Amino acid sequence: MTVIAGAPSTAGALLREWRQRRRLSQLDVASRSAVSARHLSFIETGRARPSREMVLHLAQRLEVPLRERNRLLLAAGYAPGFGERSLEEKDMSPVREAIERLLRAHEPYPALVVDRHWNIVASNRGVAFVVRNVAPELLAAPANVYRIALHPDGLAPRIRNLGEWSAHMLTRLRRELEIAPDPELDALYEELAAYPGVQTSSEQPSEAEAILLTHTIELDDVRLTMFSTVTTFGTARDVTLAELAIESFFPANAETAAALSAGVRELASAG
């Protein structure tokens, strides 16, 4: 993966870039946006200056992330339209409380919150149980989920289906880069792809495997088989909040559920 240098800086050029990234023609965008293809062409080439409302309207139709919508507004000569608050700010206390409730309620199963670069923002005791033997330097802030999972000093040696699972993770990361290129994620992809045993793509799954990909980890004498879901804040109007994701893992069998319950009880009693 390579991020192209010399990215466009004008609003029109940025809009054209997003349209091309979405593999849409000017006519496609025009029909979706109730804007003439001629006017859209004038905006993209700089012959017409879009209003603030038009920039936001087109950005919404192109499903541009909030961070990049701010960049579009700045390029068009307008102030950013979306705030970017720290999770520690007072206004974000309802969000923090909601995250804490979600993480606690999911125990003893692992759940964690990550930012746009897949750095861990918060996690529960289920995660602490799974990563307890991971190298301390990988768990130091900002701890990255992908490194913890795929680094040789992380969970990788314990993942029984490392090739399949790593291909899933890198495919997900590659898809994110296609939707919204990011130099830091691009560098992370290249780093991960160079780890031993990591695969960037996998063969077509069998009919049985096509239903759900599971993640199997051997921790000492315990084998954990899990699957995961990813949740986002669907009504976010803040950049930080819009870029958070909650990944929750669920046991794929009764043995895993029992092992996680026992492990988290042990952590709770020790702490």
C-alpha positions in Angstrom: 0.0 0.0 0.0 1.3 3.4 -0.9 -0.2 6.9 -0.2 0.2 9.2 -3.2 2.2 12.2 -2.4 1.1 15.7 -3.4 -2.5 15.4 -2.4 -4.9 18.0 -3.9 -5.4 21.1 -1.8 -8.3 22.9 -3.4 -11.9 22.0 -2.5 -12.7 21.1 -6.1 -9.7 18.8 -6.5 -10.5 17.1 -3.2 -14.1 16.5 -4.1 -13.0 15.0 -7.4 -10.5 12.8 -5.6 -13.3 11.5 -3.3 -15.6 11.0 -6.2 -13.0 8.9 -8.0 -12.2 7.0 -4.9 -15.9 6.1 -4.7 -15.7 5.0 -8.4 -18.5 7.4 -9.3 -18.9 9.5 -12.5 -19.8 13.2 -12.3 -23.2 12.2 -13.6 -23.6 9.6 -10.8 -22.8 12.3 -8.1 -25.0 14.9 -9.8 -28.0 12.6 -9.8 -27.5 11.7 -6.2 -27.0 15.3 -5.1 -29.6 17.1 -7.2 -26.8 19.2 -8.7 -26.2 19.5 -12.4 -23.2 17.6 -13.8 -22.1 20.9 -15.4 -22.0 22.7 -12.1 -20.2 19.8 -10.4 -17.6 19.9 -13.2 -17.2 23.7 -12.6 -16.6 23.0 -8.9 -14.1 20.3 -9.5 -12.1 22.3 -12.0 -12.2 25.5 -9.8 -14.4 27.5 -12.2 -17.0 27.8 -9.6 -16.6 28.3 -5.8 -18.9 26.0 -3.8 -20.9 27.4 -0.9 -20.3 26.0 2.5 -23.7 24.2 2.2 -22.7 22.8 -1.1 -19.4 21.4 0.2 -21.2 19.7 3.1 -23.9 18.4 0.8 -21.5 16.8 -1.7 -19.4 15.5 1.2 -22.4 13.7 2.7 -23.4 12.2 -0.6 -19.8 11.0 -1.1 -19.7 9.6 2.5 -16.6 11.6 3.3 -15.4 11.1 7.0 -16.0 14.0 9.3 -12.2 14.7 9.6 -12.0 15.0 5.8 -15.1 17.1 5.7 -13.3 19.7 7.8 -10.4 19.6 5.4 -12.8 20.2 2.5 -14.3 23.2 4.3 -10.9 24.7 5.0 -9.8 24.2 1.4 -13.0 26.0 0.3 -12.2 28.9 2.6 -14.6 28.1 5.4 -14.2 27.2 9.1 -14.3 23.6 10.1 -17.8 22.3 10.8 -17.1 19.5 13.2 -15.4 19.7 16.6 -12.7 17.3 17.8 -12.8 16.9 21.5 -10.7 14.8 23.8 -12.6 12.0 25.5 -11.4 13.5 28.8 -13.3 16.8 28.3 -16.4 17.4 30.4 -18.8 17.5 27.4 -17.7 13.9 26.5 -18.6 12.5 29.9 -21.8 10.8 28.6 -19.7 9.1 26.0 -17.2 7.9 28.5 -20.0 6.6 30.7 -21.6 4.8 27.8 -18.3 3.2 26.9 -17.6 2.1 30.4 -21.1 0.5 30.7 -20.7 -1.3 27.4 -17.3 -2.7 28.4 -18.4 -3.8 31.9 -21.6 -5.3 30.6 -19.7 -7.4 28.1 -17.5 -9.1 30.7 -16.2 -11.7 31.0 -15.9 -11.6 27.3 -13.2 -9.3 25.8 -14.2 -5.9 24.4 -12.2 -2.8 23.6 -12.5 0.7 22.1 -10.1 1.8 19.4 -9.4 5.1 17.6 -9.0 5.5 13.9 -5.5 4.1 14.0 -6.6 1.0 16.0 -4.9 2.2 19.1 -6.7 1.1 22.3 -8.7 3.8 24.0 -10.3 1.6 26.7 -10.7 -2.2 27.3 -12.2 -4.5 29.9 -10.9 -7.4 32.0 -11.7 -9.9 29.3 -9.0 -8.3 27.1 -6.6 -8.2 30.1 -7.0 -11.9 30.5 -6.3 -12.6 26.8 -3.2 -10.4 26.5 -1.7 -11.1 29.9 1.4 -12.8 28.4 2.0 -10.3 25.6 5.3 -8.4 25.7 4.9 -5.3 27.9 6.2 -2.9 25.2 3.3 -3.9 23.0 0.9 -3.0 25.7 2.4 0.4 26.5 0.3 3.3 25.3 -0.6 3.8 22.6 -1.1 0.1 22.4 -2.2 -1.0 18.9 -4.6 -3.8 18.4 -3.0 -5.0 15.2 0.5 -5.1 16.7 -0.8 -6.9 19.7 -2.5 -9.5 17.6 0.1 -10.1 14.8 3.6 -9.2 16.3 5.8 -12.2 17.1 6.0 -11.0 20.7 2.2 -10.5 20.8 -0.6 -13.1 20.3 0.6 -14.3 16.9 2.5 -17.4 18.2 -0.6 -18.4 20.1 -3.1 -17.9 17.3 -3.9 -21.3 15.7 -5.3 -19.9 12.5 -2.8 -17.0 12.2 -2.7 -17.0 8.4 -6.5 -16.8 8.0 -6.9 -14.3 10.9 -4.1 -12.1 9.7 -5.5 -12.1 6.2 -8.9 -11.0 7.6 -7.3 -8.2 9.6 -5.1 -6.9 6.8 -8.0 -7.1 4.3 -10.0 -4.9 6.7 -7.1 -2.5 7.1 -6.7 -2.3 3.3 -10.4 -1.6 2.8 -10.1 1.3 5.3 -7.2 2.7 3.4 -9.2 2.5 0.1 -12.1 4.4 1.7 -9.9 7.0 3.4 -6.2 7.0 2.8 -4.1 7.7 5.9 -0.2 7.8 6.1 -0.1 6.3 9.6 -2.4 3.4 8.7 -0.5 2.9 5.4 2.8 2.6 7.4 1.1 0.2 9.8 -0.1 -2.0 7.0 3.4 -2.3 5.5 4.8 -3.1 9.0 2.2 -5.8 9.7 2.6 -7.4 6.2 6.3 -7.9 7.0 5.7 -9.9 10.2 6.5 -13.6 10.0 3.5 -15.9 9.3 1.2 -12.9 8.3 -0.8 -13.3 5.2 -2.3 -10.3 3.3 -5.0 -12.4 1.5 -6.6 -15.8 1.9 -8.2 -18.4 -0.3 -11.9 -18.6 -0.8 -13.3 -20.2 2.4 -15.1 -23.5 2.4 -18.9 -23.6 2.7 -18.6 -24.3 6.5 -16.1 -21.5 7.0 -18.0 -18.9 4.9 -20.6 -18.4 7.7 -18.4 -16.9 10.3 -14.6 -16.5 10.8 -13.5 -17.5 14.2 -10.3 -16.5 16.1 -8.6 -19.4 18.0 -5.9 -18.6 20.6 -4.1 -21.1 22.9 -3.2 -19.6 26.2 -1.2 -22.0 28.3 -3.6 -25.0 28.6 -6.7 -23.0 27.5 -8.0 -22.8 24.0 -10.2 -19.8 23.2 -12.3 -19.7 20.0 -14.1 -16.5 19.4 -15.8 -14.3 16.8 -16.2 -10.5 16.9 -18.5 -7.6 16.1 -17.5 -4.0 15.5 -19.8 -1.2 16.7 -19.6 2.6 15.9 -21.5 5.7 17.1 -23.9 6.1 14.3 -25.0 9.7 15.1 -21.6 11.2 15.9 -21.1 14.9 15.1 -17.6 15.1 16.7 -14.5 13.9 14.8 -13.1 11.9 17.8 -16.4 10.2 18.5 -17.0 9.4 14.8 -13.6 7.6 14.6 -14.1 5.4 17.6 -15.1 1.8 17.2 -16.0 -0.9 19.8 -14.8 -4.4 19.0 -16.6 -7.1 21.1 -15.5 -10.7 21.1 -17.9 -13.6 21.8 -17.2 -17.2 22.7 -17.8 -19.6 19.8 -18.3 -22.6 22.2 -19.1 -23.4 25.8 -15.5 -24.2 26.7 -14.4 -20.7 25.7 -17.2 -19.1 27.6 -16.2 -21.1 30.8 -12.5 -20.3 30.4 -13.1 -16.6 30.0 -15.4 -16.5 33.0 -12.8 -18.3 35.1 -10.0 -16.1 33.9 -11.8 -12.8 34.6 -12.9 -14.0 38.0 -9.2 -14.8 38.8 -8.2 -11.3 37.6 -10.9 -9.7 39.7 -9.9 -11.5 42.8 -6.3 -10.7 42.3 -7.0 -7.0 41.7 
